[in-house]
Amino acid sequence: MNGLRLLPWSSPEGKPCYLSTDDDNSRLSRKADEIEALQLDMGSQLLGHASALLDDEKAGNGELRFLACRLSEALTDALRIAESRGGRLLEHDVSAE
């Protein structure tokens, strides 16, 4: 199973980074797992803040815009993680056949 894993970060130019390995327990694979977990946790916490801010009738446009930007970033992270994990599931299914 030597496939490419989409990593949870981009190059300085904004291009996707990939890891080519057959060792899911390599140092870089574990670091990617840690970062993915952190990104998902931060997204979950952000949802809690979003609920509170949206319930606050005094929240201003600046606060709501800031929230929308952070939610967009969190969704981008979550979709990248889903794409990476989905790709690895497909590789696993193919190698199991």
Stockholm file with secondary structure:
# STOCKHOLM 1.0

chainA/1-97         MNGLRLLPWSSPEGKPCYLSTDDDNSRLSRKADEIEALQLDMGSQLLGHASALLDDEKAGNGELRFLACRLSEALTDALRIAESRGGRLLEHDVSAE
#=GR chainA/1-97 SS CCEEEEEEEECTTSCEEEEEESCTTSHHHHHHHHHHHHHHHHHHHHHHHHHHHHHCTTCCHHHHHHHHHHHHHHHHHHHHHHHHHHHHHHHHHHHHC
#=GC SS_cons        CCEEEEEEEECTTSCEEEEEESCTTSHHHHHHHHHHHHHHHHHHHHHHHHHHHHHCTTCCHHHHHHHHHHHHHHHHHHHHHHHHHHHHHHHHHHHHC
//
